[in-house]
Every structure is written in structure tokens, then in C-alpha cells.
Amino acid sequence: MVRPRLFDQDEVLDRAVIEFWRHGYAGLGLEDLLANIGLSRASMYRTFGAKADFYALALDRYRLTEGNNFHECLDEDRPVIDAVAAVFDLIVDQSMDPERPAGCFVVAATAERAPDDERTTGQVSEQVKILCALFEELLDRGRQSGEVAADLDVTRWARFLVSAIQGIRVIATSRPERVVLEDIAATCTEALAFGMRAPSSLATR
């Protein structure tokens, strides 16, 4: 007879996200992980698999949560530049939140696991593609509404915005000062505002 689960799977994954994010994969022993999230070894293997599987599921959980946050910022009723500014405001606020580990779980996974772990590499690559696609969709919507120059290279600008966000996350791990992060965010938003209106020779050079 299969024993019923006595825990909420999503809540456990949320706790695992924090632990893996804060300590990394290699820096977090299995016994410490299980003790910190209140899970038995048997329950972990039965529900989530081995440690590497658990890590991958936690990373996907983080990606889903962050993706939902981004979707809320990129609301269709917002002007393009306001939507982008909302994303950067979110990133800065998250970076200054004392309840969250520093930086970004995806960025941390990229540095620690992506070079040597094929599954993590795939997750990180997919995340970058998803974020780029979200910004491309936003900028394309702006072209259709007339907010954005018709010949703007939305793919290049989407990649720039994703790179800027990742840069802020990295800087926040070593220098989490709001004024520094806000300056970077404001400069990126101002650059986009200029690029949205600039002649194609400048906006796509």
C-alpha cells in the first residue's frame, strides 16, 4: 500500500530553492538539505529523486515563479517603457530583499553547474530564451502600437535587456546598494527609451 504524502510538494520545493540558491549544489550536503527543509531521505527519493534531480526540480520551480513575476510586469495594458521599468524595479526590490538569498538562482546555477552538467545547461539556456522571447514580444507589441520604431531590432534589444538584468543580479551579490542598482536600471531603461525612437542606423548598429 502506497503511503500518502504528509507534506505539500510545492512548499518543500520552495524551501529547497532557498537552500540550493543560498549554499549551491556542492556546498550543501544532503543531510543538511533534508534537515533544513524538514524532509526525510526516503520521502526525497520517493517524491523528488536523487539530489541532482531535486536540484533540477528546485531550479525549475524558481524559473516558474520568476517567470510569473515577469509576466505580471509585462502587462499588455502598460506602455512598453513602463513595463520594462517595472521589470527593473522588481529586480532591484528583489535584490534588496533580506529574506531572499543574494543574486539569482539561475545565475548561480550557471556559474556552478552549467559548465559540467548538461541538464542545468539546458535549463539555463531555456530560461534565457524564454526571457528574450518575452521582451521580444513586448517590443514587437510596441512596434504595432507605434511606441517603438518599426525597424527596431527587437531581438538585439531583448538580449540586451536580459543581459542587463543578469548583470544587476551579479552586482547585487557583491554590492547590494540600492542606489547602485537603481542607477544601472535607470540607465538601461533610458537607453531603451532612446533606442525605441532612434533612427535605425543608431538603434540597430
C-alpha positions in Angstrom: 0.0 0.0 0.0 1.4 3.4 -1.0 1.8 5.7 2.0 0.1 9.2 1.4 2.4 12.2 1.4 2.3 14.2 4.6 3.8 17.4 3.1 3.0 19.9 0.4 5.3 19.3 -2.5 5.4 22.9 -3.7 6.2 24.2 -0.2 9.0 21.7 0.1 10.3 22.8 -3.3 10.2 26.4 -2.3 12.3 25.6 0.7 14.7 23.6 -1.4 15.0 26.6 -3.8 16.3 28.8 -0.9 18.7 26.2 0.3 20.2 25.3 -3.1 20.3 29.0 -4.0 22.0 30.1 -0.8 24.5 27.3 -0.5 24.9 26.0 -4.0 24.8 22.3 -5.1 28.3 21.3 -4.0 28.2 23.4 -0.8 25.0 21.8 0.5 25.3 18.3 2.0 22.3 16.0 1.6 21.8 15.6 5.3 21.9 19.4 5.9 19.5 19.9 3.0 17.0 17.4 4.4 17.3 18.8 7.9 16.8 22.4 6.8 13.7 21.7 4.7 12.2 19.1 7.1 12.2 16.1 4.7 13.3 12.5 5.2 15.7 10.8 2.9 13.0 8.3 1.9 10.5 11.0 1.1 13.0 12.8 -1.0 13.9 9.8 -3.1 10.2 8.8 -3.4 9.0 12.2 -4.4 11.9 14.1 -6.0 14.5 11.5 -6.8 18.2 11.9 -6.1 19.9 15.1 -5.0 20.7 16.1 -8.6 17.0 15.5 -9.6 15.9 17.5 -6.6 18.2 20.4 -7.6 16.8 20.4 -11.1 13.2 20.5 -9.9 14.1 23.3 -7.5 15.6 25.3 -10.3 12.5 24.8 -12.5 10.4 25.9 -9.5 12.4 29.1 -9.3 12.1 29.7 -13.0 8.4 29.3 -12.9 8.0 31.7 -10.0 10.2 34.3 -11.6 8.5 33.9 -14.9 5.1 34.6 -13.4 6.6 37.7 -11.8 7.9 38.9 -15.1 4.5 38.3 -16.8 2.8 40.5 -14.3 5.3 43.3 -15.0 4.9 43.0 -18.8 1.2 43.6 -18.7 -0.4 44.4 -22.1 -2.1 47.5 -20.7 1.2 49.1 -19.8 3.3 51.2 -22.2 6.4 49.4 -23.3 8.9 51.6 -21.4 6.7 51.4 -18.2 6.6 47.6 -18.5 10.4 47.4 -18.8 10.9 49.9 -15.9 8.6 47.7 -13.8 10.8 44.7 -14.5 13.9 46.5 -13.4 12.1 47.9 -10.3 11.2 44.3 -9.5 14.8 43.1 -9.9 16.1 45.9 -7.7 13.5 45.3 -5.0 14.2 41.6 -5.0 17.9 42.2 -4.8 17.4 44.3 -1.7 15.0 41.9 0.0 16.8 40.5 3.1 14.6 37.4 3.0 16.0 36.3 -0.4 19.4 35.0 -1.0 21.7 37.4 -2.9 21.7 37.4 -6.7 19.8 34.9 -8.8 19.4 31.2 -8.6 19.7 30.8 -12.4 22.9 32.9 -12.5 24.3 30.9 -9.6 23.4 27.7 -11.3 25.1 28.9 -14.5 28.4 29.6 -12.7 28.4 26.4 -10.6 26.7 23.7 -12.6 26.1 24.7 -16.2 29.7 24.2 -17.4 29.7 20.5 -16.3 26.1 19.4 -16.0 24.1 19.0 -19.2 20.7 19.2 -17.6 21.5 22.5 -15.8 22.9 23.9 -19.1 19.7 23.1 -20.8 17.6 24.7 -18.1 19.7 27.9 -18.1 19.7 28.1 -21.9 15.9 27.7 -21.9 15.4 30.4 -19.3 17.4 32.9 -21.3 15.4 32.1 -24.5 12.1 32.5 -22.6 13.1 35.9 -21.1 14.3 37.1 -24.5 11.1 35.9 -26.1 9.1 37.9 -23.5 10.9 41.1 -24.2 10.8 40.5 -28.0 7.0 40.1 -27.7 6.8 43.3 -25.7 8.9 45.3 -28.1 7.0 43.8 -31.1 3.8 44.9 -29.5 5.3 48.3 -29.2 6.1 48.4 -32.9 2.5 47.6 -33.7 1.2 50.3 -31.4 3.6 52.9 -32.7 5.5 53.2 -29.4 8.6 51.6 -30.9 10.3 52.4 -34.2 9.1 50.0 -36.9 12.6 48.9 -37.9 13.9 48.4 -34.3 15.9 45.2 -34.0 13.7 43.7 -31.2 15.9 40.6 -30.9 19.1 42.5 -30.1 17.4 44.8 -27.6 15.7 41.8 -25.9 19.1 40.2 -25.5 20.5 43.5 -24.1 17.7 43.7 -21.5 18.2 40.1 -20.4 21.9 40.7 -20.1 21.4 43.8 -18.1 19.1 42.0 -15.7 21.6 39.3 -15.2 24.3 41.9 -14.6 22.3 43.6 -11.9 21.8 40.2 -10.2 25.5 39.5 -10.2 26.4 43.0 -8.9 23.8 42.6 -6.2 25.7 39.6 -4.8 28.8 41.7 -4.1 27.5 45.3 -3.8 23.8 45.3 -2.8 23.4 49.0 -2.6 20.0 50.3 -3.8 21.4 53.5 -5.3 23.9 51.5 -7.4 21.3 49.0 -8.7 18.8 51.8 -9.4 21.4 53.8 -11.4 22.1 50.7 -13.6 18.4 50.0 -14.0 17.6 53.7 -14.9 20.4 53.8 -17.4 19.2 50.6 -19.1 15.6 52.0 -19.3 16.8 55.3 -20.7 18.9 53.5 -23.3 15.9 51.6 -24.4 13.7 54.7 -24.5 16.3 56.3 -26.8 16.7 53.2 -28.9 12.9 52.9 -29.4 12.8 56.3 -31.1 16.2 56.4 -32.7 16.8 56.1 -36.5 17.6 52.5 -37.5 21.2 53.4 -38.1 21.6 54.1 -34.4 19.1 51.7 -32.9 20.4 48.6 -34.7 24.1 49.4 -35.1 
